Amino acid sequence: MNDATLTSALAASIRAALDRREGGQEITLSEDDLKLERPKNRDHGDWASNVAMRFAKRVGTNPRELAQEIASGLEEDPSVKKVDVAGPGFINITLDEAAAGELAREIVAAGETYGSNQALTGRNINLEFVSANPTGPIHLGGARWAAVGDSLARVLANAGAEVTREYYFNDHGAQIDRFANSLVAAHLGEPTPEDGYAGQYIIDIANQVAAENAAELAAASDRDAKQEVFRKHGVELMFGAIREKLEEFRVHFDVFFHEDTVHTDGSVEAAIQKLRGLGRIFDEDGAVWLRTTDFGDDKDRVIVRSNGEPTYFAGDIGYYLNKRERGFDECLYMLGADHHGYIGRMMAMAESFGDTPGVNMQILIGQMVNLVKDGEPVRMSKRAGNIVTLDDLVDAVGVDAARYSLVRSSTNTSMDIDLDLLVSRSNDNPVYYVQYAHARTRAVNRNATEAGINGDNFDPATLTHPTENNLLGQLREFPRILEVAAVEREPHRVSRYLEDLAAAYNRWYDQTRVIPQGDAPVEAVHSSRFVLNEAAAQVLRNGLTMIGVVAPDRM
């Protein structure tokens, strides 16, 4: 019995109980009404529902009485072993062993699609993440957003959304001037400018630009002209390096959007005209302002300065309208911790267009990441000089451990990454623990196959060991975990779930046998356990895929 079947049985029983009290009235049940939860104490059953407490007042009865009626209806389903009513009206459902065990075969049949859902079907989401300035290697904060953003994109798509992964390429503004100035200073042997960028990467890029564009540099008449050569080619080289590192980190983008575009394609002007038409724009002291205080911002914002130069916020406005006009229903921005103060103005800007903050515009803020080695913080990169980079993390622990560790915690919290732990082959290392569980399922598969065991004699009723009930319960949870992760924008739920699943699998592995001991005959239970092993392997693979981590066959 899968979740959909059990939910249908619950719905039928609810409708029957309510119809007896409200005969003839149309009964509409929401997803929340039919939501099933796992009891904290598994002795209380496989599933629990609080639906009786939702409807008791409406039909003029107490929750326990209504719960008893719903329970009586559920007990008629042959897949249900028993139903108990607890407390003020909780309905605890225990499935028949065969019905519960059937899930293993269903998972194997579903394969890679097990866990997919339609919670976000019809949503067209623009997911913008990383968007680091092309002035240096990706730092740890950007690395966290790379891992989380890519995992979130996978989870959203798994829930039926159309997702476009977008990188906002900041190639317009003062930071590019400082970058170019740093490159030309390195080329000329000058000290790093006071507001410039330092590190071996600056020297490397300056040398590469000089080697590949010698004639162009020789023709440059003065320092300013040389700086333009370094701006033109240096930014391109830096961004090419960023893209390459992201691909190596298994992060792919569908769109690289140049910030300069909104200033050259008319997006900013179009946004100002639209907002002016909506009565949101006013002119004062020669500048153009957006009245964001009408929508909760702490002050109105300048869009165009009195000298005619657009502000950075003007680019934000043009970019948002550009996204909406490309057909995106939801624009999801993933910003660094230093952007927390932007939330108010960004949400006010969206509402100025007539959109709904938190729906059409959504913002996630990521907190800081710190590396720790030998119990001490790692503060500097050998290559970047003043920051710790994505490369530093990957060089230390590899892509799998880096991605897993960056996704594992809620983005609302800062995090320390213990490099010593992540290279250890111990159960304390979460990525090793989960990957090893999958590798163990493959070893079981190989050994069972050699012994002539397969799933041909699968009998779900034989899966009666307590660890099997627990493992099946964990496997059943996977689709719900993925749905919640998508709806709540919290991919860390997937990695935490995988650790619980790995623990349940290891307990089962320790206490049962897929291969009979000695000369004992192969029985249906061994075939059934073979299928259960394959189901666990499939869910571990599917979950690791959601966070971009490899599921190894051997370790």
C-alpha positions in Angstrom: 0.0 0.0 0.0 1.5 3.3 -1.0 0.8 6.7 0.4 -1.8 7.6 -2.3 -3.7 4.4 -1.7 -3.8 4.9 2.1 -4.8 8.6 1.6 -7.7 7.5 -0.6 -8.8 5.0 2.0 -8.6 7.7 4.7 -10.6 10.2 2.5 -13.3 7.6 1.8 -13.7 6.9 5.5 -13.8 10.6 6.5 -16.4 11.3 3.8 -18.5 8.4 5.0 -18.3 9.5 8.6 -19.1 13.1 7.8 -21.9 12.2 5.4 -23.7 10.3 8.2 -23.8 13.5 10.1 -24.2 16.1 7.3 -26.1 14.0 4.8 -26.3 15.6 1.4 -23.8 18.3 1.9 -20.8 18.5 -0.4 -17.6 17.6 1.5 -14.3 19.1 0.4 -11.1 17.7 1.8 -7.8 19.7 1.5 -4.3 18.2 1.4 -3.9 19.3 5.0 -7.0 17.4 6.0 -5.6 14.2 4.6 -2.0 14.7 5.7 -0.5 11.6 7.4 2.4 11.8 9.8 4.8 9.2 11.2 4.2 8.7 15.0 7.2 9.6 17.0 6.8 6.3 18.9 6.5 3.5 16.3 4.6 1.3 18.8 1.7 3.7 18.0 1.5 2.5 14.4 2.8 3.3 11.0 0.8 6.5 10.3 -1.2 9.1 12.3 -3.9 11.6 11.3 -5.5 14.4 13.3 -8.4 14.9 10.8 -11.0 14.2 13.5 -9.9 17.2 15.5 -10.2 19.3 12.3 -13.9 18.4 11.6 -15.4 17.6 15.0 -16.6 21.1 15.8 -18.1 21.5 12.3 -20.3 18.4 12.7 -21.1 19.1 16.4 -19.4 16.1 18.1 -16.2 15.5 20.1 -13.0 14.6 18.2 -12.7 11.1 19.8 -16.2 10.1 18.8 -15.6 11.2 15.2 -12.2 9.5 15.2 -13.8 6.2 16.2 -16.1 6.4 13.3 -13.3 7.2 10.8 -11.2 4.4 12.4 -14.1 1.9 11.9 -14.2 2.7 8.2 -10.5 2.3 7.8 -10.4 -1.1 9.5 -12.5 -2.4 6.7 -9.6 -1.9 4.3 -7.8 -5.3 3.9 -4.4 -3.4 3.8 -4.9 -2.0 7.2 -4.1 -4.3 10.2 -5.5 -2.1 13.0 -6.5 1.4 13.8 -6.4 2.9 17.3 -7.7 6.2 18.6 -5.4 8.0 21.0 -5.5 11.1 23.1 -8.1 13.8 22.2 -8.7 12.1 18.8 -5.5 11.1 17.0 -6.0 8.2 14.6 -3.1 5.8 14.6 -2.9 3.4 11.6 -1.0 0.1 11.5 -0.7 -1.5 8.1 -0.9 -5.2 7.3 2.7 -6.6 6.9 2.1 -7.6 3.3 0.7 -4.1 2.5 3.6 -2.4 4.2 6.2 -4.7 2.6 4.7 -4.2 -0.9 6.3 -0.7 -0.9 9.7 -2.3 -1.5 8.6 -3.7 -4.8 6.9 -0.5 -5.7 10.1 1.5 -5.1 12.2 -0.9 -7.3 9.6 -0.6 -10.1 9.5 3.2 -9.8 13.3 3.4 -9.9 14.6 7.0 -10.4 11.1 8.4 -10.4 10.4 7.3 -6.8 10.0 10.4 -4.7 8.9 12.7 -7.6 5.8 14.7 -6.9 3.6 17.4 -8.5 3.5 19.9 -5.6 4.9 22.7 -7.9 3.4 21.7 -11.2 2.7 24.7 -13.3 5.2 27.0 -11.5 7.8 28.7 -13.7 10.6 29.6 -11.4 13.7 31.7 -12.1 16.3 30.6 -9.5 19.2 33.0 -9.3 22.2 31.9 -7.2 25.9 32.4 -6.7 26.1 35.6 -9.0 29.6 36.3 -7.6 31.3 39.4 -9.0 33.9 38.3 -11.7 36.7 39.9 -9.7 38.1 36.8 -8.0 37.6 33.1 -7.3 34.3 31.9 -5.7 34.6 32.3 -1.9 33.1 30.0 0.7 29.8 31.9 0.8 29.4 31.6 -3.0 30.4 27.9 -2.7 27.6 27.4 -0.2 25.1 29.0 -2.6 26.4 26.9 -5.5 25.8 23.7 -3.6 22.5 24.8 -2.1 21.2 26.5 -5.2 21.9 23.6 -7.5 20.3 21.1 -5.0 17.3 23.4 -4.6 16.9 23.5 -8.4 16.9 19.7 -8.5 14.3 19.5 -5.7 12.1 22.1 -7.3 12.2 20.3 -10.7 11.5 17.0 -8.9 8.3 18.7 -7.6 7.1 19.5 -11.1 8.3 23.1 -11.4 9.9 24.5 -14.6 13.2 25.8 -13.2 15.7 28.1 -14.9 19.0 28.4 -13.2 20.4 31.9 -13.6 23.7 33.5 -12.8 23.7 37.3 -12.7 27.0 38.4 -14.1 28.0 41.7 -12.3 30.0 43.3 -15.1 28.8 46.9 -14.5 30.1 49.2 -11.8 33.0 50.2 -9.6 34.1 46.7 -8.7 35.1 46.0 -12.3 37.1 49.2 -12.4 39.0 48.1 -9.2 39.6 44.7 -10.7 41.0 46.1 -14.0 43.2 48.6 -12.0 44.5 45.7 -9.9 45.5 43.8 -13.1 47.3 46.6 -14.7 49.1 47.4 -11.5 50.3 43.7 -11.3 51.4 43.9 -15.0 53.4 47.1 -14.3 54.9 45.9 -11.1 53.1 48.4 -9.0 51.8 47.8 -5.5 48.2 46.5 -5.2 45.9 49.5 -5.2 44.5 50.4 -1.8 40.9 49.4 -2.9 42.1 46.7 -5.3 42.3 42.9 -5.3 45.3 40.9 -4.2 46.4 37.3 -4.6 48.2 35.0 -7.0 45.2 34.8 -9.2 45.6 38.5 -10.1 49.2 38.0 -11.1 48.2 34.9 -13.2 45.4 36.7 -15.0 47.5 39.8 -15.6 50.3 37.6 -17.1 47.8 35.7 -19.3 46.2 38.9 -20.6 49.7 40.3 -21.4 50.9 37.2 -23.1 47.7 36.8 -25.3 47.3 40.5 -26.1 50.8 41.8 -26.4 50.1 43.8 -29.6 47.0 45.4 -28.2 48.9 46.4 -25.0 51.8 47.8 -27.0 49.4 50.0 -28.9 47.8 51.4 -25.7 49.0 54.9 -25.4 48.9 55.4 -21.6 48.0 53.6 -18.4 44.3 54.2 -18.8 44.3 52.6 -22.2 46.2 49.6 -20.9 43.7 49.3 -18.1 40.9 49.0 -20.7 42.8 46.2 -22.3 43.0 44.4 -18.9 39.3 45.1 -18.3 38.2 43.7 -21.6 40.2 40.5 -21.5 40.7 40.1 -17.7 37.0 40.0 -16.8 36.4 37.4 -19.5 39.3 35.2 -18.2 38.1 35.5 -14.6 34.5 34.6 -15.5 35.7 31.7 -17.6 37.6 30.4 -14.6 34.5 30.8 -12.4 32.3 28.9 -14.9 34.8 26.1 -15.2 35.0 25.7 -11.4 31.3 25.7 -11.1 31.0 22.9 -13.7 33.6 20.9 -11.9 31.5 21.4 -8.8 28.6 19.9 -10.8 26.7 23.2 -10.9 25.2 24.1 -14.3 23.5 27.3 -15.2 20.9 27.7 -18.0 21.4 31.5 -18.3 24.3 33.8 -17.7 22.7 37.3 -17.5 25.0 40.3 -17.9 24.2 43.1 -15.5 25.2 45.5 -18.2 22.3 44.2 -20.4 19.6 45.9 -18.3 21.3 49.3 -18.9 21.7 48.7 -22.7 18.6 46.9 -23.7 16.1 49.4 -22.3 15.0 47.3 -19.3 15.8 50.1 -16.8 14.0 52.7 -18.8 11.0 50.4 -19.4 10.8 49.7 -15.6 10.8 53.4 -14.8 8.1 54.1 -17.4 5.9 51.3 -16.0 6.4 52.4 -12.4 5.7 56.0 -13.4 2.5 54.9 -15.1 1.5 53.2 -11.8 2.1 56.4 -9.9 5.1 54.9 -7.9 7.7 57.3 -9.3 8.4 60.9 -8.2 11.0 63.5 -9.1 12.8 65.5 -6.4 16.1 67.5 -6.4 16.7 66.6 -10.0 16.7 62.8 -9.2 14.2 60.1 -10.0 12.8 58.2 -6.9 10.7 55.1 -6.3 8.2 55.5 -3.4 9.0 52.3 -1.7 7.8 53.6 1.7 4.3 52.9 0.4 5.2 49.3 0.7 7.0 49.0 4.0 10.5 50.2 3.1 12.2 52.4 5.6 12.9 55.1 3.0 12.2 56.0 -0.6 14.9 54.9 -3.1 16.8 56.9 -5.7 16.7 55.3 -9.1 18.4 57.9 -11.2 20.8 60.4 -9.6 20.6 64.1 -10.3 23.6 63.7 -12.6 21.6 61.3 -14.8 23.5 58.2 -13.6 21.3 55.2 -12.6 21.8 53.7 -9.2 22.5 50.1 -8.5 18.9 49.8 -7.4 17.9 50.9 -10.9 19.6 47.8 -12.2 17.7 45.6 -9.7 14.4 47.1 -10.9 15.2 46.6 -14.6 16.4 43.1 -13.9 13.3 42.1 -12.0 11.0 43.4 -14.7 13.1 41.6 -17.3 12.6 38.3 -15.5 8.8 38.8 -15.1 8.6 39.7 -18.8 10.5 36.5 -19.7 7.5 34.7 -18.2 8.7 33.7 -14.8 5.9 33.4 -12.1 8.4 33.3 -9.3 11.7 35.0 -9.1 13.8 33.4 -6.4 16.9 35.3 -5.3 19.6 33.6 -3.2 21.7 36.4 -1.6 24.7 36.5 0.7 24.5 37.4 4.4 25.7 41.0 3.6 22.5 41.5 1.6 20.1 41.2 4.5 19.3 44.9 4.3 18.2 44.5 0.7 15.1 42.5 1.5 12.8 45.4 2.4 13.6 47.5 -0.6 13.4 44.5 -3.0 10.1 43.3 -1.7 8.7 46.9 -1.8 10.0 47.1 -5.4 8.1 44.0 -6.4 4.9 45.2 -4.8 5.4 48.5 -6.6 4.9 46.6 -9.8 1.7 45.1 -8.4 3.3 41.8 -7.6 3.0 39.8 -4.4 6.1 39.8 -2.2 7.0 36.3 -1.1 5.3 34.8 -4.1 6.5 36.6 -7.3 9.6 37.6 -5.5 11.3 35.3 -3.0 14.6 35.9 -1.2 16.8 33.5 0.7 19.7 34.8 2.7 22.7 32.5 3.3 24.7 32.8 6.4 28.5 32.5 6.8 30.7 29.4 6.3 33.9 28.8 8.2 36.5 26.1 7.6 38.2 24.5 10.6 41.3 22.3 10.5 43.1 20.9 13.5 40.6 22.7 15.7 41.5 26.1 14.3 39.8 28.3 11.7 41.3 28.4 8.2 41.5 32.1 7.4 43.4 32.5 4.1 43.7 31.0 0.7 47.1 30.5 -0.8 45.7 31.5 -4.1 43.3 34.3 -3.3 45.3 35.8 -0.5 42.5 37.2 1.7 39.6 34.8 1.3 39.0 31.0 1.5 37.7 29.7 -1.8 35.6 26.9 -3.3 38.9 25.5 -4.7 40.4 25.4 -1.2 37.4 23.4 0.1 37.3 21.0 -2.9 41.1 20.5 -2.8 40.8 19.6 0.9 37.9 17.2 0.9 36.7 16.6 -2.7 33.5 17.5 -4.5 31.1 15.0 -2.8 32.1 15.9 0.8 32.1 19.6 -0.1 28.7 19.6 -1.6 27.2 17.4 1.1 28.5 19.5 3.9 27.4 22.8 2.4 23.9 21.5 1.8 23.5 19.7 5.1 22.6 22.8 7.3 19.7 25.2 7.0 20.8 28.3 5.2 19.4 30.4 8.1 22.4 29.3 10.2 26.1 29.9 10.0 28.2 26.8 9.8 31.6 25.4 10.5 33.1 22.8 8.2 35.5 20.5 9.9 38.0 19.4 7.2 39.5 16.7 9.4 36.1 15.1 9.9 35.2 15.2 6.2 38.2 13.3 5.1 37.8 10.7 7.9 36.4 7.2 7.1 34.1 7.1 10.1 30.5 7.1 10.9 30.9 10.5 12.4 31.5 11.8 8.9 27.9 12.2 7.5 28.8 12.0 3.8 30.9 8.9 4.3 28.2 7.4 6.4 25.5 7.8 3.7 27.7 6.9 0.8 29.0 3.8 2.7 25.4 2.7 3.3 24.8 2.8 -0.5 28.1 0.9 -1.2 27.0 -1.7 1.4 23.7 -2.2 -0.5 25.7 -2.9 -3.7 27.9 -5.4 -1.8 24.8 -7.2 -0.6 23.5 -7.3 -4.1 26.7 -8.8 -5.5 26.9 -11.4 -2.7 23.2 -12.3 -3.0 23.4 -12.6 -6.8 26.4 -15.0 -6.4 24.3 -17.1 -4.1 21.5 -17.3 -6.6 19.1 -14.9 -4.7 17.0 -12.5 -6.6 13.5 -11.0 -6.1 11.6 -13.6 -8.1 10.0 -15.1 -4.9 9.2 -11.8 -3.3 6.6 -12.1 -0.6 6.0 -8.9 1.3 4.3 -10.7 4.2 7.6 -12.2 5.2 9.1 -8.7 6.0 8.1 -8.9 9.7 11.3 -8.1 11.6 11.1 -4.8 13.6 14.0 -3.4 11.7 12.2 -4.1 8.4 9.1 -2.2 9.6 11.4 0.7 10.6 13.3 0.7 7.3 10.1 0.5 5.2 8.7 3.4 7.2 11.8 5.5 6.4 11.5 4.6 2.7 7.9 5.6 2.7 8.9 9.0 4.0 11.1 9.9 1.1 8.4 11.5 -1.2 7.1 13.6 1.6 10.6 14.8 2.5 11.2 15.8 -1.1 7.9 17.6 -1.3 8.5 19.6 1.9 12.1 20.4 0.8 10.7 21.9 -2.4 7.7 23.8 -0.9 9.8 25.2 2.0 12.9 25.8 -0.2 15.0 23.6 2.3 17.2 21.1 0.5 19.0 20.4 3.7 16.1 18.2 4.7 17.2 15.7 2.1 20.6 15.1 3.5 19.3 14.9 7.1 16.8 12.3 5.8 19.5 10.3 4.1 21.4 10.0 7.4 18.3 8.7 9.1 17.7 6.3 6.2 21.3 5.1 6.4 20.9 4.5 10.1 17.7 2.5 9.5 19.4 0.4 6.8 22.5 -0.3 8.9 20.3 -1.5 11.8 18.5 -3.8 9.4 21.7 -5.0 7.8 23.1 -5.9 11.3 20.1 -7.8 12.5 18.8 -9.7 9.4 20.3 -11.7 6.6 19.7 -11.6 2.9 21.8 -14.7 2.4 21.0 -17.8 4.6 23.7 -19.1 6.9 25.6 -22.2 6.1 23.6 -24.8 4.2 20.2 -23.4 5.1 17.9 -23.2 2.1 17.0 -20.0 0.3 13.5 -19.0 1.3 11.0 -16.4 0.3 12.1 -14.1 3.1 15.6 -13.9 1.5 14.1 -13.0 -1.8 12.0 -10.4 -0.1 15.0 -9.0 1.7 16.9 -8.8 -1.5 14.1 -6.5 -2.9 14.1 -4.5 0.3 17.9 -4.0 -0.1 17.4 -2.8 -3.7 14.7 -0.4 -2.5 17.0 1.1 0.1 19.7 1.4 -2.5 17.3 3.2 -4.9 16.2 5.7 -2.4 19.8 6.4 -1.2 20.7 7.0 -4.9 17.7 9.2 -5.6 18.4 11.3 -2.5 22.1 11.7 -3.2 21.2 12.7 -6.7 19.0 15.5 -5.3 22.0 17.0 -3.7 24.5 16.3 -6.5 26.5 13.7 -4.6 27.7 10.4 -6.1 26.3 7.1 -4.8 29.3 4.8 -5.0 29.1 1.1 -5.6 32.3 0.4 -3.7 34.3 2.3 -1.0 
